[in-house]
Amino acid sequence: MPYVDLMARYPRSKRPIEQRGREVTDADRQLSRQFGRDYFDGDRMHGYGGYNYHPRFWTGTVALMRQHYGLADDASILDVGCGKGFMLQDFSLLMPQARLQGLDVSEYAIANAHPGVKDRLQVGDARKLPFADKSFDLVTSINVAHNFELDECGQALLEVQRVAKKNSFIVVDAWRNDAEQEALHKWVLTCVTAMHVDDWEKFFARIGYTGDWAWTITETL
């Protein structure tokens, strides 16, 4: 099955889900969806509340990805929705010869990217990737496609698949029960398309996405 939890090593932390659920407004969500300074480095009600590099977040995850896909030392890797490039920075430390590329819709994130990979990042649209077919050994897109309406979400997923030689890995917001669905709607600010895990799998089959996937589940801690 193409479900594979390559995010298993990514740290989890407790979140003030109930507080955000009570206080967040539609205006807060609209501001978050601009993916500017407010989202990355502004108030916690608008996003990360300060998006800073720390190796504990991605070091284990990129090692797991390399192992799972058997990536060569000089593999080409694209991260769609790379933010400030933190995951690619850890790939660069693990695989110094890798050919890395990142793309994100946020001009703010690219302008404030990690200096180790900033020259390999660019502003762009996940729905129309500026790369040729089968350009990369691995294409990742983590918590990005669900920020679009359903049809455009599918478009973004197929773009990921198009530019991958073989391996693609995406993560989207999902739930498995009513409690997780409620928690997602209270906590997540930018997601437009979210579904039960079974419905996501049906959607992937319908549009012809055949790469790998995993879920972001808003845990009820």
C-alpha positions as CSV (number, residue, x, y, z in Angstrom):
1,M,0.0,0.0,0.0
2,P,1.3,3.5,-0.8
3,Y,0.4,4.7,2.8
4,V,3.7,5.0,4.6
5,D,4.3,7.0,7.8
6,L,7.6,8.7,7.0
7,M,6.6,11.4,9.5
8,A,6.8,8.9,12.4
9,R,10.0,10.5,13.7
10,Y,8.7,14.0,13.5
11,P,8.2,15.3,17.1
12,R,4.7,15.7,18.5
13,S,3.8,18.3,21.1
14,K,0.8,19.2,23.1
15,R,-1.3,22.0,21.5
16,P,-3.9,24.4,23.0
17,I,-6.6,23.1,20.7
18,E,-9.6,24.1,22.8
19,Q,-8.3,27.6,23.3
20,R,-7.7,28.2,19.6
21,G,-11.1,26.7,18.8
22,R,-12.8,29.2,21.1
23,E,-10.8,32.2,20.0
24,V,-10.0,31.8,16.3
25,T,-12.0,33.9,13.8
26,D,-12.5,33.8,10.1
27,A,-10.3,36.9,9.9
28,D,-7.5,35.0,11.6
29,R,-7.8,32.2,9.1
30,Q,-7.8,34.5,6.2
31,L,-4.7,36.2,7.5
32,S,-3.0,32.8,8.0
33,R,-3.8,31.8,4.4
34,Q,-1.7,34.7,3.1
35,F,1.3,32.7,4.2
36,G,3.2,35.9,5.1
37,R,5.0,37.1,8.2
38,D,1.9,36.7,10.4
39,Y,1.7,33.0,9.5
40,F,5.3,32.1,10.1
41,D,6.5,34.6,12.7
42,G,3.5,36.4,14.0
43,D,1.0,35.6,16.7
44,R,0.3,31.9,17.5
45,M,-3.3,32.5,16.6
46,H,-2.2,33.1,13.0
47,G,0.2,30.2,12.5
48,Y,3.5,28.9,13.9
49,G,4.1,31.8,16.3
50,G,7.7,31.8,15.3
51,Y,9.0,29.4,12.7
52,N,12.7,28.7,13.5
53,Y,15.2,26.0,12.6
54,H,16.0,23.2,15.0
55,P,17.6,19.9,14.0
56,R,15.3,17.9,16.2
57,F,12.4,18.4,13.8
58,W,13.6,17.0,10.5
59,T,16.9,15.2,11.1
60,G,15.2,11.8,11.9
61,T,12.6,12.3,9.2
62,V,15.0,12.9,6.3
63,A,17.1,9.9,7.4
64,L,14.0,7.8,7.3
65,M,13.1,9.1,3.8
66,R,16.6,8.4,2.5
67,Q,16.5,4.9,3.9
68,H,12.9,4.1,2.6
69,Y,13.6,5.3,-0.9
70,G,17.2,4.1,-1.1
71,L,18.4,7.5,-2.3
72,A,21.8,7.8,-3.8
73,D,24.3,10.3,-2.4
74,D,23.7,12.6,-5.4
75,A,19.9,12.2,-5.6
76,S,17.7,15.0,-6.8
77,I,15.1,16.1,-4.3
78,L,12.3,18.6,-4.6
79,D,10.2,19.9,-1.7
80,V,6.9,21.5,-2.8
81,G,5.8,23.9,-0.1
82,C,9.3,24.1,1.5
83,G,8.6,27.0,3.7
84,K,11.9,28.3,5.0
85,G,13.7,25.2,3.7
86,F,14.4,23.5,7.0
87,M,13.8,20.0,5.8
88,L,16.1,20.6,2.8
89,Q,18.7,22.0,5.1
90,D,18.8,18.7,7.0
91,F,18.9,16.8,3.7
92,S,21.9,18.9,2.8
93,L,23.7,17.9,6.0
94,L,22.8,14.2,5.6
95,M,23.5,14.1,1.8
96,P,26.0,16.9,0.9
97,Q,26.1,15.8,-2.8
98,A,22.3,15.8,-3.2
99,R,20.8,18.2,-5.8
100,L,18.1,20.0,-3.7
101,Q,15.3,22.3,-4.8
102,G,12.5,23.9,-2.9
103,L,9.4,25.8,-3.9
104,D,6.9,27.7,-1.8
105,V,4.1,30.2,-2.5
106,S,5.3,32.4,0.3
107,E,7.6,35.3,-0.7
108,Y,8.2,35.9,3.0
109,A,9.3,32.3,3.7
110,I,11.8,32.3,0.8
111,A,13.2,35.7,1.7
112,N,13.7,34.5,5.3
113,A,14.9,31.0,4.4
114,H,17.7,29.0,6.0
115,P,20.9,30.4,4.6
116,G,22.3,26.9,4.0
117,V,19.8,26.3,1.2
118,K,18.3,29.7,0.4
119,D,19.9,29.8,-3.0
120,R,18.1,26.6,-3.9
121,L,14.6,27.8,-3.1
122,Q,12.1,29.7,-5.2
123,V,8.7,31.2,-5.1
124,G,6.1,29.2,-7.1
125,D,2.7,27.6,-7.3
126,A,2.2,24.0,-6.4
127,R,-0.6,23.7,-8.9
128,K,1.8,24.5,-11.8
129,L,5.4,23.4,-11.0
130,P,8.0,25.0,-13.2
131,F,9.9,21.7,-13.8
132,A,10.0,19.1,-16.6
133,D,8.4,15.7,-16.3
134,K,10.4,13.2,-14.2
135,S,13.0,15.7,-13.0
136,F,13.5,14.5,-9.4
137,D,14.4,11.2,-7.7
138,L,12.1,12.2,-4.8
139,V,9.4,14.8,-4.6
140,T,7.8,15.7,-1.3
141,S,4.9,17.9,-0.4
142,I,4.0,18.1,3.2
143,N,0.7,19.7,4.4
144,V,0.3,21.7,1.2
145,A,-2.2,20.2,-1.2
146,H,-5.0,20.4,1.3
147,N,-4.7,24.2,1.3
148,F,-6.6,24.2,-2.1
149,E,-10.2,23.5,-3.0
150,L,-10.7,19.9,-4.0
151,D,-10.1,20.2,-7.8
152,E,-7.0,22.3,-7.3
153,C,-5.8,19.9,-4.5
154,G,-5.9,17.1,-7.1
155,Q,-4.1,19.3,-9.6
156,A,-1.3,19.9,-7.1
157,L,-1.0,16.2,-6.3
158,L,-0.7,15.3,-9.9
159,E,2.0,17.9,-10.4
160,V,4.0,16.3,-7.6
161,Q,3.6,13.0,-9.4
162,R,4.4,14.5,-12.8
163,V,7.9,15.9,-11.9
164,A,8.9,12.8,-9.9
165,K,10.9,10.1,-11.7
166,K,9.4,7.4,-9.4
167,N,9.1,8.5,-5.8
168,S,6.7,11.0,-4.4
169,F,5.5,11.5,-0.8
170,I,2.7,13.8,0.2
171,V,1.0,14.5,3.6
172,V,-2.5,15.9,4.0
173,D,-4.8,16.7,6.9
174,A,-7.2,13.9,7.7
175,W,-9.2,12.3,10.5
176,R,-10.2,8.8,11.5
177,N,-13.1,9.5,13.9
178,D,-15.3,12.4,15.1
179,A,-13.0,13.5,17.8
180,E,-10.1,14.0,15.4
181,Q,-12.3,15.8,12.9
182,E,-13.5,18.2,15.6
183,A,-9.9,18.8,16.7
184,L,-8.8,19.5,13.2
185,H,-11.4,22.1,12.6
186,K,-10.5,23.8,15.9
187,W,-6.8,23.8,15.4
188,V,-5.9,24.0,11.7
189,L,-5.9,27.4,10.1
190,T,-5.0,27.0,6.4
191,C,-6.6,23.7,5.4
192,V,-9.4,24.0,2.8
193,T,-9.8,20.4,1.8
194,A,-9.8,17.8,4.6
195,M,-11.4,14.4,4.6
196,H,-11.7,11.1,6.4
197,V,-8.7,8.9,5.6
198,D,-11.0,6.5,3.6
199,D,-12.3,9.4,1.5
200,W,-8.7,10.6,0.8
201,E,-7.8,7.2,-0.5
202,K,-10.8,7.1,-2.8
203,F,-9.9,10.6,-4.0
204,F,-6.3,9.5,-4.8
205,A,-7.6,6.5,-6.8
206,R,-10.1,8.7,-8.7
207,I,-7.6,11.3,-9.8
208,G,-4.8,8.7,-10.5
209,Y,-2.3,9.7,-7.8
210,T,-0.2,6.6,-7.3
211,G,2.6,8.0,-5.1
212,D,3.0,7.5,-1.3
213,W,1.1,9.4,1.3
214,A,0.6,9.9,5.0
215,W,-1.8,11.8,7.2
216,T,-1.5,14.8,9.6
217,I,-3.9,13.9,12.4
218,T,-4.7,16.6,14.8
219,E,-4.3,14.7,18.0
220,T,-6.7,15.2,20.9
221,L,-4.1,15.3,23.7
